[in-house]
Amino acid sequence: MIPPGSTDPQKIPEWEVREGFTAYPDALAEMEARVAAIRAGTAPEAVWLVEHPPTYTAGTSAKPEELIEHRFPHYAAGRGGQWTYHGPGQRTAYVMLDLTRAHGPVKPRDVRAYVQALEEWMIRALDRFNIRGERREGRVGIWVVKPGGGEFKIGAIGVRVTRWVSWHGIALNVEPDLSHFGGIVPCGIAEHGVTSLHDLGVLATMEEADAALMAAWGEVFGG
């Protein structure tokens, strides 16, 4: 699949939208195999758009006590970050890029710039729904300020880089059951809540969210 508006198919990753729910252990195994193939030069870069069944995942900085309730299966993810929830109504995008080369303005071997580009990607996708996504110093991910006040997380980021190939990626809340986040301390931040497009009154479909992500990709990563 090629995102709309792309001008050079050779400069963009292979996109795949998965139907149904993908079990988290299966996603990990498939990503690991794809990353090895990209590094070996036998497969192109890829972006996979998936939904998971209700799942908690632990990044390398996750604290055991921040898994508050064993409500759903939980797995060690191997990515950076802390506890994250994945589930129906949330679009998880797994991004596998060869970071030894530039991707638009993202310079080679610059992991910080890559993470900032993932943030910008979500910000630009949200802008298509007239939602102002914002960064916060010291808090990875994308945040929104509700009209009544308070900051709420709408998009999470967790990455891993193996021999300069990225994997894992972002999770954008479209219409998940927000109560499911209550079993963890999301990303180790207890003082702020989580939100979604639907919670903000934007009744977008998953297909519309995918279209926004695809449209914003080239603006951030080139192609």
HUTASUL-V775336 format. One record per backbone hydrogen bond with DSSP energy under -0.5 kcal/mol. CO is the residue of the C=O (numbers start at 1). NH is the residue of the N-H. E is the energy in kcal/mol with one decimal. If there is no record, write none. Layout:
CO,NH,E
CO,NH,E
This chain:
1,15,-1.5
3,6,-1.6
8,11,-2.3
9,12,-0.9
14,47,-2.5
16,18,-0.6
16,49,-3.0
21,23,-0.5
23,27,-2.0
24,28,-2.3
25,29,-2.2
26,30,-2.6
27,31,-2.8
28,32,-2.5
29,33,-1.9
30,34,-2.3
31,35,-3.0
32,36,-1.8
33,37,-1.9
34,38,-2.7
35,39,-2.4
36,40,-1.8
37,41,-0.8
37,42,-2.5
37,43,-0.9
38,41,-0.8
45,14,-3.1
46,96,-3.2
47,16,-2.2
48,50,-0.6
48,94,-2.9
49,18,-2.8
50,92,-2.5
51,22,-3.0
54,73,-0.5
55,86,-2.8
56,75,-1.9
57,59,-0.5
57,84,-2.3
58,77,-2.9
58,78,-0.8
59,62,-1.6
63,66,-2.1
64,67,-1.7
66,68,-1.1
66,185,-1.8
69,71,-2.4
73,56,-2.6
75,58,-2.8
75,77,-0.5
79,60,-2.5
81,61,-2.6
82,59,-1.6
83,187,-3.1
84,57,-2.9
86,55,-2.7
87,90,-1.7
89,174,-1.6
89,175,-2.9
89,176,-0.5
90,92,-0.7
91,93,-0.5
91,172,-3.0
92,50,-3.0
92,94,-0.6
93,95,-0.6
93,170,-2.0
94,48,-2.4
94,96,-0.6
95,97,-0.6
96,46,-2.1
97,99,-1.0
97,166,-2.4
98,101,-1.4
99,109,-3.6
103,106,-2.0
105,107,-0.7
106,103,-2.1
107,110,-1.0
109,111,-0.6
110,114,-1.9
111,115,-2.6
112,116,-2.3
113,117,-1.9
114,118,-2.0
115,119,-2.0
116,120,-2.4
117,121,-2.4
118,122,-1.9
119,123,-2.5
120,124,-2.6
121,125,-1.9
122,126,-2.8
123,127,-1.9
124,128,-0.8
125,128,-0.8
126,129,-2.1
126,131,-1.9
127,130,-1.8
131,133,-1.0
134,143,-2.7
136,139,-2.3
139,136,-0.8
142,154,-2.4
142,155,-1.6
143,134,-2.7
144,146,-0.6
144,152,-2.6
146,149,-2.4
150,146,-1.8
151,193,-0.9
152,144,-2.7
153,195,-2.6
154,173,-2.5
155,142,-2.7
156,171,-2.1
158,169,-1.7
159,80,-2.4
160,167,-2.4
161,163,-0.5
162,165,-1.4
164,99,-2.7
165,162,-2.8
167,160,-1.7
168,95,-2.8
169,158,-2.6
170,93,-2.3
171,156,-2.4
172,91,-2.6
172,174,-0.8
173,197,-1.8
174,198,-2.3
176,178,-1.0
177,180,-1.8
178,181,-1.2
179,182,-1.7
180,183,-1.1
181,184,-1.6
183,68,-1.1
183,69,-2.2
184,186,-0.8
185,188,-2.4
186,189,-2.2
188,190,-0.7
193,153,-2.6
196,200,-1.5
197,202,-2.8
198,201,-1.8
201,203,-0.8
202,204,-1.8
205,209,-2.1
206,210,-2.7
207,211,-2.2
208,212,-2.0
209,213,-2.3
210,214,-2.8
211,215,-2.4
212,216,-1.9
213,217,-1.2
214,218,-0.7
216,220,-0.9
217,220,-1.3
217,221,-3.2
218,222,-1.3
220,105,-0.6
223,7,-2.2
223,8,-1.2
